[in-house]
Amino acid sequence: MSSSPKLEDTLRDAIIAKPDAVLDDKAVMKALIAANERVMGGNIVDLRGIAMDRLEARLDRLEDTHRSVIAAAYENLAGTNLVHRAILRMLDPMAFETFLQDLGGDVADILRVDAISLILETVQSAETPALERLGGVLRVAEPGFIDDFLAAPRGRDKRQVTLRQVQAGNHRIYGDKAGWIRSEACLKLDLGQGRLPGLLVLGAEDPHHFSPQQGTDLLAFFAGVFERSMRHWLS
């Protein structure tokens, strides 16, 4: 004769008192299902067990998706806060020189980038004392330079924000910092009717800081605020 093992009274009483705890414990439920399959033998197909396995796999996928969505939401919120802080700091200065100095200083630090350059196309000579006083953030270029830099055909409307990874930065954009720039965000600026376009370039040493797979909504919003500020200064 064979005898089946029996539960100890304390364990049996605990299970009867809190059956939900057993149902909520995945490891316990797996053990119970496996024991049930062994009792039934290999010739019997347990459809309930198969259904539970599939439901468990689906639940695991849903939990992974849930965690990914939460992580993306937190990351998006953090990015939104950075952009808002940068905009508020950008709106503080009362003089254009201070505006540009803050752009390459506090604003760059808030956005966690290693270099910021503002390029304005002009038909005038770049060698002017005014540009020297404004430091290394503002750079001027000949008409058409921005489209060439973005590799965009002239005369066509292209997306406002371009994210890309580079082997090295353009020396005309970054100056001495060009050698260690590995990714950049290029924000094309509409400076108003009758004016040539501008370009705001954010450069980072981290090659993964900007990549084409990332969203551009926040940077497009930042570019919209920036170009309106530039229209104010240029007027």
N, C-alpha and C positions, 0 to 999 in steps of 0.2 A: 504494500500500500504506500501511497505517496501523500504527503501532506503539504498544503500550501502555507507559505510564511504568513504570519499574522502581524498586524501592526501593534505596536505598543499602545497601551491605553492612552497615555498622555499625547502621543502623536495623533492617534485617531480622534481624540477629543478636540485637539487643536485644529485639525482639518475640518471637522464638523462645525466648529465654532466660526471658522473663517474660510469658507469654500472659495470666496472670491480671490483670496490671496493665492490659492493654488492655480486658478484659472488665469490670473494675471502674470504668473511666473512662467516665462517661456521655457526655461530649462526643465522645470518640473513637468510641464505639459509634454515636452518632447520625450522625456523619459517614460511618461505614462502611455503615450501613443506607441512608442517602440515596444514596451512590454505587452501591450494589447496585440500588436502584430505578431509577436513571438508566440503568444497563446493561440492565435488563430491558425498559425502555420503558414507555409509558403505558398499553398495552393489557393488561398483566398485573397482576393483583391479588396483592399479596404478603400472604398471610394471616399469615405469621410476623411481618411488620413491624407489621401492625395489632394483633396480640396483644401484641407488645412495647410498643407505644404505650400500650395499655390497662393493661398491668401496671405500666408506669412511672408512669402517672397514679395508679394505685391505691397504688403505693409512696410517691409524694409525699404523698398524703392520709394514709397511715399514719404517715409521718414527722411531719407537722404535728400529728396527733392525739397522737403520742408526746411531742412537745415541749410540747403544751398540758397533758398529764397530768403531766409532770415539773414544769412551772411551777406547776400547781395544788397539787401535793404539797409543794413547797417553801414556797409561800404558806401552806398549811394548817399545816405544821410551825412556821413562824415565828409564826403566830397562836397556836398551842398553847403555844409557849414564853412568849409575852407574857402569856397568861392564867394560866399556872402561876406566873410571877414575881409577877403582881399578887396572886394568892391568897396566896402565901407572905408578901408584904409586909403584906397585910391581916390575917394571923393573928398578926403580931408584937406589936401593942399590948396592954398589960395594963389600960388604962383606956379607957372609952367615949369620952371627949373626944379622946384621942390617936387612937383608931380613926377617928373622923370627920375629924380634921385630916389624917391620912394618906390617907384616902379622897379628899379634895379636892386632895391634894398629890402624894405619891409614886405612889399607885395610879393617879391620872389620868395622870401622866406616863408610867408604864409602858404603860398601855393606849393612849397617844397620842390622848387626847381632850382637849378644851378646857374641859370643865365636867362635873362630876358632882353630882347632887342626889339626896337621899334624901327621899322624901315619905312621911309616915305619916299615915293618917287617924285622927282623934280627935274625940271629942265635947267635949273641953275647949278652953279658949281658947288661941289661938296666942301671945298676948302674955304670955310668962313669962320671967323672968330666966334660967332654965336654958337656953332656946333661944338667947338672946343670947350666952351663954358658949360654946356649941357652934359658933358661926360660921355661915357661909352654906351649909353642905352640907345640914344637916337642916332640912326645912320640914314644917309640919303643915297639914292641910287637913280640911275637913268630910267626913263619910261620903258616899261616892258620887263624890267628886272624881276619883278615879283612873279609874273606868269612863267618866266624862264626858271626861276628858283623852284616853283611848285610843279614844273613840268606840265603846265596847262597851256593849251592852244589859246592864242590871243583872241580877244573879241568874244569869247564864249563864257557864259556864266558857269562857274564851278562851285563846288561845295565850299562853305565858309570855313570849315575846320578840316585840316588835314593832319592826321597823326601818322608818324612813321618812325622807323628805326634807321639809323645811319651808321656808317663806319667811322665817320668823323664829321664834325660840323663845318659849315661853310665859313671861311675866314672873314668874308665881308659881312657876315651876320654876327659872328661871335668874337671876332678879333683874336686875342691871345688864348681865349678859352676854347677855341674851335677843336683843338686836338683831342679833348677828352669828352666831347659831347657824343652820346650814343643814341639818343632818341629825342624827338622834338614834336611840339604841337605848333602848327602854323595857322594863325587866325587872320583871315583876309578881312580888311577893313574898308568899308564904304565911307569916305570922308565927306560926302556931299556933292551936290551937282556942281560941275565945273572943276572939280579937284581930282587929281590922280589918286589911285588907290594906295592904301597903306597895308602894312603887314606887321602883326605882332607875333614874335616867335618865342616860345618857351622851350628852353633846352635843358636836358637832364643827363647826368653822367650814367644813370641806371638805364640799360638798354630796354628794360621792361616797363619803365615809367610811362611811356606812351607807345601804343601799338595800334595798328589799323583795326584790330578786333574790338577795341574799347568804344563805349558810347561817347557821343560828342555833345549831348544836350547841354550839359553844364558849361562847357567851354564855349558853345555857341551863345549862351546867355551872357557869359563874361565878355565875349567879343562885342555883343550888341551894346552893353553898357560902356565898354571902352571906346567904341567908335563914336558914341554920342558925346562922351567926354572930350574926345579929340576935336569933334566939330565945334564944341564950345571954345576950346583953346584956340583953334585956328581962326575963329571968327573975331 
